[in-house]
Amino acid sequence: MWFSGKEMCRGKTLASYLGRNEKTKVLVKLQKQGQGPPGREPVISEEERKQMMLHAYRRQEELKVLAGHYYL
């Protein structure tokens, strides 16, 4: 078993790695023994990233226009 990119030791409880926070969400991936750590997944998809960048660009342009009106 792996946690945060490090192999977990047998005999240790999950609480020794995570602590006792009841609000902690744990995502578990199962693999066959001896295959090494699981691959990391992107936090957001490429399409979501593009949409966020487009929104940020539009907001930046909008703020430029508002700042230009403020100084006039």
C-alpha positions as CSV (number, residue, x, y, z in Angstrom):
1,M,0.0,0.0,0.0
2,W,1.1,3.5,-0.8
3,F,0.3,6.9,0.8
4,S,1.5,10.2,-0.5
5,G,4.1,8.6,-2.8
6,K,5.6,6.6,0.0
7,E,5.2,2.9,0.7
8,M,3.2,2.2,3.9
9,C,4.8,-0.1,6.5
10,R,2.9,-3.3,7.4
11,G,1.4,-3.2,10.9
12,K,0.9,0.6,11.0
13,T,-2.6,1.9,11.1
14,L,-4.0,4.4,8.6
15,A,-4.5,6.8,11.4
16,S,-0.7,6.9,12.0
17,Y,-0.4,8.4,8.5
18,L,-3.5,10.6,8.4
19,G,-4.1,11.5,12.0
20,R,-7.5,11.6,13.7
21,N,-9.2,14.2,11.6
22,E,-12.8,12.9,11.0
23,K,-13.2,15.2,8.0
24,T,-10.3,13.8,6.0
25,K,-11.3,12.3,2.7
26,V,-9.2,9.3,1.6
27,L,-9.1,8.1,-2.0
28,V,-7.9,4.5,-2.4
29,K,-6.5,2.9,-5.5
30,L,-5.9,-0.9,-5.6
31,Q,-3.0,-2.5,-7.5
32,K,-1.4,-5.8,-7.5
33,Q,1.4,-6.3,-5.1
34,G,4.9,-5.4,-6.3
35,Q,3.8,-3.0,-9.0
36,G,5.1,0.1,-7.3
37,P,3.2,3.3,-6.6
38,P,0.1,4.1,-8.6
39,G,0.3,6.9,-11.2
40,R,-0.9,10.3,-10.3
41,E,-4.0,11.7,-11.9
42,P,-4.3,15.3,-13.0
43,V,-6.3,17.5,-10.5
44,I,-8.3,19.1,-13.3
45,S,-8.8,18.0,-16.9
46,E,-7.3,19.8,-19.8
47,E,-10.7,21.2,-20.9
48,E,-11.4,22.5,-17.4
49,R,-7.9,24.2,-17.4
50,K,-8.6,25.9,-20.7
51,Q,-12.0,27.1,-19.4
52,M,-10.4,28.5,-16.3
53,M,-7.7,30.3,-18.3
54,L,-10.2,31.8,-20.7
55,H,-12.3,33.0,-17.8
56,A,-9.2,34.6,-16.1
57,Y,-8.2,36.3,-19.4
58,R,-11.7,37.7,-19.9
59,R,-11.9,39.0,-16.3
60,Q,-8.4,40.6,-16.7
61,E,-9.6,42.4,-19.8
62,E,-12.8,43.5,-18.1
63,L,-10.8,44.9,-15.2
64,K,-8.5,46.8,-17.6
65,V,-11.6,48.5,-19.2
66,L,-13.0,49.4,-15.7
67,A,-9.6,50.8,-14.6
68,G,-9.5,52.9,-17.8
69,H,-12.9,54.4,-17.0
70,Y,-11.9,55.1,-13.4
71,Y,-8.9,57.3,-14.4
72,L,-10.9,59.4,-16.9
